[in-house]
Amino acid sequence: IAEIEKIENDYSHIQTEEFKELTNELIELTKDYLKKLNVEDIYVNEIDKLSSHPFPVEFITSVINCEFSRKQEILTTENPYHKAIKLLKILQEI
């Protein structure tokens, strides 16, 4: 049996200009990635809504096709900015 501890979410990073710019770059790279996979435009355009989503990095991480260990590394990173940078590197590679 695992022992777990609830970690409260901190949303303060969402309003920073730096994180907004990073999120916009992640959104554009994700849209490019989905277009390469021939995903229908109606779904690709829905990605724009992530700019106001509380967990854009987590959502994008869940939909990209990469090694599970890389996804796990992103999702277990506590700092939202560091998490986004890790995802950015993956999106730039694929």
Secondary structure, DSSP 8 states (H G I E B T S, - for coil): -----------GGGGSHHHHHHHHHHHHHHHHHHHHTT--HHHHGGGGGGGG-S-HHHHHHHHS---HHHHHHHHT--SHHHHHHHHHHHHHH-
